[in-house]
């Protein structure tokens, strides 16, 4: 379980660090919406993976 938590924190932070500057620099509303949808999907997937009993 600890591996899942640490892996998900690392993956989320890397994605935010990778996409964040591009989204801030472009300031395009459509791109920002797509980024927010992608981040939301990632966090939902992480939540479901952490709730599952499979290890």
N, C-alpha and C positions, 0 to 999 in steps of 0.2 A: 504493500500500500504506500509506503514511503517513496518507493521508486516511481509510482504513478504520480504522486503529488509533486515531487521534484521535477520529473520529466515534463509534466504539464505546465508548471511555472516557468521552466526554461523555454519550452516551446512558445508559450504565450508571449513572454518577454522578447524573445528573438523576433517573432513576427511583428510585434508592435514597434520595436526598434528599427526593423527593416522597412516597414511601410509608413510609419509615422512621419518621418521627414519629407517623404515624397508627397503625402497627403497635405501636409502643412504648406509646402512650397508651391504646389500647383493651385491650391485654393479653388478647385473645381467642385461644384456642388454634387454633380453626378458621381464623380470619383469618390468623394467623401461618403456618399450614401452606399456605394458598393463596398467600400472599406468597412463601414460600420456593419453592414449586413454580414460580411465575411467574418469580422471579429465576433459578432453575436453568434454565428454558427459555430465558431471555434469554441467559445465559452460554453455553449450548450453541449457540444460534443465532450468537452472536458468534464462537465458536470455529470453527464450520463456515464462516462467511463469511471469516474470516481464512485458513483453510486452502485455500479454493478458489482456482483459478488465474485466475478471471475478474476482469478489471480494467476 
